[in-house]
Amino acid sequence: MALNNFLFAQCVCYFLAFLFSFVVVVPLSENGHDFRGRCLLFTEGMWLSANLTVQERERFTVQEWGPPAACRFSLLASLLSLLLAAAHAWRTLFFLCKGHEGSFLYAFLNLSGQRLCGLLVFIASTIVSVGFTMWCDAITEKGTVCEELQDINLELNVDNSAFYDQFAIAQFGLWASWLAWLAVTILAFLKVYHNYRQEDLLDSLVHEKELLLARPTPRTSFQEEKSAVI
């Protein structure tokens, strides 16, 4: 019963990580299309006066667009989180249905992979939050609200009609995804610690070797006998 509860908790966390990662991928992809490949994260610019024949008004001018690597990294980290969460959710659901738990080696490798994925998502979350704040600071020099400027054509040869909504959703999804991976990592650590307390590491490695040797392979009988002798 305890095993089923543990696997169910893991499966729920993986599903949440998958869901929140999907929430990130969609708006980031849309923003990349709307801005024609330009990255608004860490973009520098200012409002300058434009002399027109009828009236004088200010126009936002971009001095330097943000590095494309910032947006690409955030998108790739979200895609990686999406794929890993889906794969782990399926595997955990399989273990839950079979009433089987992974070995010590699997739990240790699982913990290492989840820590790495959680770190990447955390970096992407920080990049998006800090970079988007710099963009909003640049375009709100006149005291306007960043959200209201998506309703105004900034005349940057891009579609800025939804940039605030897109990155607000992306920020929420990234931080929520990171929290889900943090919960998964804690559960994985508890699993490794529990397995380590139950059996000695050497016994676990010997058991792994026995499982590998007992795995059926499509070889000839002579090769099977030779492998058995070895």
matplotlib code that plots the C-alpha trace (Angstrom):
import matplotlib.pyplot as plt

x = [0.0, 2.8, 4.5, 1.3, 0.9, 4.5, 4.2, 0.9, 2.5, 5.3, 2.9, 0.9, 4.1, 5.2, 1.8, 1.9, 5.4, 4.2, 1.1, 3.0, 5.8, 3.2, 1.8, 5.3, 6.0, 2.9, 3.2, 7.0, 6.5, 3.8, 5.9, 8.8, 6.5, 4.9, 8.3, 9.8, 12.5, 13.6, 13.9, 12.4, 14.2, 16.9, 16.0, 17.3, 15.5, 14.0, 11.2, 12.4, 10.6, 9.6, 9.1, 6.0, 4.3, 1.1, 2.2, 5.1, 4.9, 7.2, 8.1, 9.8, 13.1, 15.0, 18.7, 19.5, 17.3, 17.9, 20.1, 18.2, 19.9, 17.9, 14.5, 15.9, 17.2, 14.0, 12.0, 14.4, 14.4, 10.6, 10.6, 13.1, 10.9, 7.9, 9.4, 11.1, 7.9, 5.9, 8.4, 8.7, 4.9, 4.3, 7.0, 5.7, 2.2, 3.4, 5.1, 1.9, -0.2, 2.2, 2.8, 6.6, 9.3, 12.5, 15.9, 18.4, 20.4, 17.3, 16.3, 19.8, 19.9, 16.4, 17.4, 20.4, 18.3, 15.6, 18.1, 19.6, 16.1, 15.0, 18.2, 17.7, 14.0, 15.1, 17.7, 15.1, 12.6, 15.2, 16.1, 12.5, 11.6, 14.7, 14.7, 11.0, 11.3, 14.1, 11.9, 9.0, 11.3, 12.5, 9.0, 7.4, 9.7, 6.7, 5.0, 2.6, 1.7, 3.5, 0.3, -1.4, 1.4, 0.4, -2.7, -0.6, 1.3, 4.9, 5.9, 8.7, 7.8, 6.6, 3.2, 3.2, -0.5, -0.1, 3.5, 2.5, 0.0, 2.4, 5.3, 3.0, 1.8, 5.3, 6.6, 3.8, 4.4, 8.1, 8.1, 5.2, 7.1, 10.2, 8.1, 6.8, 10.3, 11.5, 8.7, 9.7, 13.4, 12.5, 10.5, 13.3, 15.8, 13.5, 13.3, 17.1, 17.5, 14.8, 16.4, 19.9, 18.6, 16.9, 19.8, 23.5, 24.8, 26.9, 24.0, 22.0, 24.7, 25.0, 21.3, 21.5, 24.2, 22.0, 19.1, 21.2, 22.6, 19.2, 17.7, 16.7, 18.5, 17.9, 21.3, 22.1, 22.3, 26.1, 26.3, 23.9, 26.0, 29.2, 27.6, 26.4, 30.0, 31.4]
y = [0.0, 2.4, 1.6, 2.4, 5.7, 6.7, 5.8, 7.6, 10.7, 10.5, 10.0, 13.1, 15.2, 14.1, 14.9, 18.4, 18.9, 17.8, 20.0, 23.1, 22.5, 22.4, 25.7, 27.2, 25.8, 27.1, 30.9, 30.9, 29.4, 31.9, 34.8, 33.7, 33.6, 37.0, 38.7, 37.1, 35.3, 38.3, 37.8, 40.5, 39.2, 41.6, 44.0, 47.6, 50.6, 54.0, 56.4, 59.0, 62.0, 61.7, 64.9, 64.5, 67.0, 67.1, 66.5, 65.4, 62.2, 59.7, 56.3, 53.4, 52.6, 49.3, 49.9, 46.2, 43.2, 40.5, 37.5, 34.8, 32.2, 33.4, 32.6, 29.4, 28.1, 28.7, 27.0, 24.0, 23.6, 23.5, 20.9, 18.8, 19.0, 18.1, 15.0, 13.8, 14.3, 12.4, 9.5, 9.2, 9.5, 6.6, 4.5, 5.3, 4.5, 1.1, 0.4, 1.4, -0.9, -3.8, -3.1, -3.1, -0.7, 0.1, -1.0, 1.0, 1.7, 3.0, 5.1, 6.7, 7.4, 8.8, 11.2, 12.4, 13.1, 14.9, 17.1, 18.1, 18.8, 20.8, 22.9, 23.6, 24.6, 26.9, 28.6, 29.1, 30.5, 33.0, 34.0, 34.6, 36.5, 38.8, 39.3, 40.1, 42.6, 44.4, 44.6, 46.0, 48.5, 49.7, 50.2, 51.7, 54.7, 57.0, 55.6, 53.4, 49.8, 47.0, 45.1, 48.1, 48.4, 45.2, 47.0, 49.7, 49.2, 49.9, 50.0, 47.6, 45.5, 42.8, 41.7, 42.9, 42.4, 39.5, 39.7, 40.4, 37.5, 35.2, 35.8, 36.0, 32.5, 31.3, 32.6, 30.9, 27.7, 27.7, 28.3, 25.9, 23.3, 23.9, 23.3, 20.1, 18.9, 19.9, 17.7, 14.9, 15.2, 15.1, 12.0, 10.4, 11.3, 9.6, 6.6, 6.3, 6.8, 4.1, 1.6, 2.3, 1.6, -1.6, -3.3, -2.9, -1.2, -4.2, -6.6, -4.3, -4.2, -8.0, -8.3, -5.9, -8.2, -11.3, -9.6, -8.6, -12.1, -13.7, -11.5, -13.6, -12.8, -14.1, -15.9, -19.5, -22.2, -22.3, -18.6, -19.0, -21.8, -19.7, -16.7, -18.9, -20.2, -16.7]
z = [0.0, 0.9, -2.5, -4.4, -2.6, -3.3, -7.0, -7.3, -5.8, -8.3, -11.2, -10.1, -9.9, -13.3, -14.8, -13.3, -14.7, -18.1, -17.9, -16.8, -19.4, -22.1, -20.8, -21.3, -24.8, -26.5, -25.6, -26.1, -29.6, -30.4, -29.2, -31.3, -34.4, -33.5, -33.1, -36.2, -34.4, -32.3, -28.5, -26.3, -23.2, -22.0, -24.9, -24.6, -25.9, -25.2, -26.2, -28.7, -30.1, -33.8, -35.8, -37.9, -40.3, -38.2, -34.7, -32.6, -30.7, -29.0, -30.5, -28.8, -30.4, -29.8, -29.3, -29.1, -29.2, -26.6, -27.3, -29.2, -27.0, -24.0, -25.7, -27.3, -24.1, -22.3, -25.0, -25.2, -21.4, -21.5, -24.3, -22.4, -19.3, -21.3, -22.8, -19.6, -17.6, -20.2, -20.3, -16.5, -16.0, -18.3, -16.6, -13.2, -14.2, -15.5, -12.2, -10.4, -12.4, -12.0, -8.3, -9.1, -8.0, -9.7, -8.5, -6.5, -9.6, -11.5, -8.5, -8.3, -12.1, -11.8, -9.1, -11.0, -14.1, -12.2, -10.4, -13.8, -15.4, -12.3, -12.5, -16.2, -15.6, -12.7, -14.9, -17.7, -15.1, -13.9, -17.4, -18.4, -15.3, -15.3, -19.0, -19.2, -16.3, -18.2, -21.3, -19.3, -17.6, -21.0, -22.5, -19.4, -19.0, -19.6, -16.5, -18.5, -17.4, -19.3, -19.8, -21.5, -24.1, -25.8, -27.0, -28.7, -31.9, -31.0, -34.7, -34.3, -37.3, -35.0, -33.6, -30.0, -29.4, -26.9, -25.6, -22.0, -21.8, -23.5, -21.1, -18.0, -18.8, -19.6, -16.3, -14.3, -16.2, -15.7, -12.0, -11.5, -13.5, -11.4, -8.2, -9.7, -10.5, -7.0, -5.5, -7.8, -6.8, -3.1, -3.7, -5.7, -2.9, -0.3, -2.6, -2.9, 0.9, 1.6, -0.8, 0.7, 4.2, 3.0, 1.3, 1.0, -2.2, -3.1, -2.9, -5.1, -7.7, -7.6, -8.1, -11.1, -12.6, -12.1, -13.9, -16.8, -17.2, -16.9, -19.6, -22.7, -25.9, -29.5, -29.7, -30.7, -28.0, -28.3, -27.6, -24.6, -23.2, -23.7, -22.0, -19.1, -18.6, -18.7]

ax = plt.figure().add_subplot(projection="3d")
ax.plot(x, y, z, "-o")
ax.set_aspect("equal")
plt.show()
